[in-house]
Amino acid sequence: MEDARLTVQDLGYGGLIVRELAKDVGIKSASIHYYFATKGELGAALANRYTAHYGAVLDDLLTQGLDVETCMARYTDVFAETLRADNRLCLAGMLGAERNQLPEEVQTEVVKYGEM
């Protein structure tokens, strides 16, 4: 999942090729398809995982009782750190840019991220 996330953050959903992902992590593509029958299912799982992770990060910010300026600075730092880490973009941003070309199950998860 981590390698798939990094690939999408770097190349977009269109750059995620299950066969190449399997080769990169040292398994057969059938092993990926065992858990995710389609690339769309994999993409939806990635987006769901990303939303859950950043939902927890943002909830933590809100529970700290920070002043508005500090809270907003930390909020933007979350996304800036993603960019600083190997020059990758926010997964939801990458998927959002490709939204009209994504399978429906991935679009649904991207919308959930936006609503969060």
C-alpha positions as CSV (number, residue, x, y, z in Angstrom):
1,M,0.0,0.0,0.0
2,E,2.8,2.4,0.8
3,D,4.6,1.8,-2.5
4,A,1.2,2.3,-4.3
5,R,0.6,5.5,-2.5
6,L,4.1,6.8,-3.3
7,T,3.6,5.9,-7.0
8,V,0.2,7.8,-7.2
9,Q,1.7,10.8,-5.4
10,D,4.5,10.8,-7.9
11,L,2.9,9.8,-11.2
12,G,-0.9,10.0,-10.6
13,Y,-3.5,7.3,-10.7
14,G,-2.7,6.7,-14.4
15,G,0.9,5.9,-13.5
16,L,-0.1,3.2,-11.1
17,I,0.4,-0.1,-13.0
18,V,-0.4,-3.2,-10.9
19,R,2.2,-5.3,-12.7
20,E,4.9,-2.7,-12.1
21,L,3.9,-2.3,-8.4
22,A,4.1,-6.0,-7.9
23,K,7.6,-6.1,-9.4
24,D,8.7,-3.1,-7.3
25,V,7.6,-4.9,-4.1
26,G,8.9,-8.3,-5.1
27,I,5.6,-10.2,-5.5
28,K,3.4,-11.4,-8.4
29,S,0.6,-9.2,-9.6
30,A,-1.8,-12.0,-8.8
31,S,-1.0,-11.5,-5.2
32,I,-2.2,-7.9,-5.4
33,H,-5.3,-9.0,-7.3
34,Y,-6.0,-11.5,-4.6
35,Y,-6.8,-8.5,-2.3
36,F,-7.9,-6.0,-4.9
37,A,-9.7,-7.5,-7.9
38,T,-9.4,-4.2,-9.8
39,K,-7.1,-1.2,-9.9
40,G,-10.1,0.8,-8.9
41,E,-10.5,-1.2,-5.7
42,L,-6.8,-0.6,-4.9
43,G,-7.2,3.1,-5.6
44,A,-10.2,3.3,-3.4
45,A,-8.4,1.5,-0.6
46,L,-5.4,3.9,-1.0
47,A,-7.7,7.0,-0.8
48,N,-9.6,5.6,2.1
49,R,-6.4,4.8,4.0
50,Y,-5.1,8.3,3.3
51,T,-8.4,9.9,4.5
52,A,-8.3,7.9,7.7
53,H,-4.7,8.9,8.4
54,Y,-5.2,12.6,7.8
55,G,-8.5,12.6,9.5
56,A,-6.7,11.4,12.7
57,V,-4.0,14.0,12.2
58,L,-6.6,16.8,11.8
59,D,-8.7,15.6,14.7
60,D,-5.5,15.6,16.8
61,L,-4.9,19.3,15.8
62,L,-8.4,20.2,16.9
63,T,-8.1,18.5,20.3
64,Q,-4.9,20.4,21.2
65,G,-6.8,23.6,21.9
66,L,-4.4,25.7,19.7
67,D,-5.1,29.3,18.8
68,V,-6.4,29.7,15.2
69,E,-3.1,30.9,13.7
70,T,-1.1,28.0,15.2
71,C,-3.7,25.5,14.2
72,M,-3.7,26.8,10.6
73,A,0.1,26.8,10.4
74,R,0.2,23.2,11.5
75,Y,-2.6,22.3,9.1
76,T,-0.7,23.7,6.2
77,D,2.6,22.1,7.5
78,V,0.9,18.7,7.1
79,F,0.7,19.2,3.3
80,A,3.9,21.1,3.0
81,E,5.8,18.1,4.6
82,T,4.3,15.8,1.9
83,L,5.7,18.1,-0.8
84,R,9.1,18.3,0.9
85,A,9.3,14.5,1.2
86,D,10.7,13.5,-2.2
87,N,8.7,16.3,-4.0
88,R,5.4,14.4,-3.9
89,L,2.0,15.9,-3.8
90,C,-1.0,15.2,-1.5
91,L,-2.5,11.9,-2.6
92,A,-6.0,13.4,-2.5
93,G,-4.8,16.4,-4.6
94,M,-3.3,14.1,-7.2
95,L,-6.5,12.0,-7.4
96,G,-8.6,15.1,-7.4
97,A,-6.8,16.4,-10.4
98,E,-7.6,13.2,-12.2
99,R,-11.1,12.9,-10.8
100,N,-13.1,12.7,-14.0
101,Q,-11.0,9.8,-15.3
102,L,-11.1,7.8,-12.1
103,P,-13.2,4.7,-11.5
104,E,-16.4,5.5,-9.5
105,E,-15.1,3.8,-6.3
106,V,-12.0,6.0,-6.3
107,Q,-14.0,9.2,-7.0
108,T,-16.2,8.4,-4.0
109,E,-13.2,8.1,-1.7
110,V,-11.7,11.4,-3.1
111,V,-15.0,13.1,-2.4
112,K,-15.0,11.8,1.2
113,Y,-11.5,13.3,1.7
114,G,-12.7,16.6,0.4
115,E,-15.7,16.5,2.7
116,M,-13.4,15.8,5.7
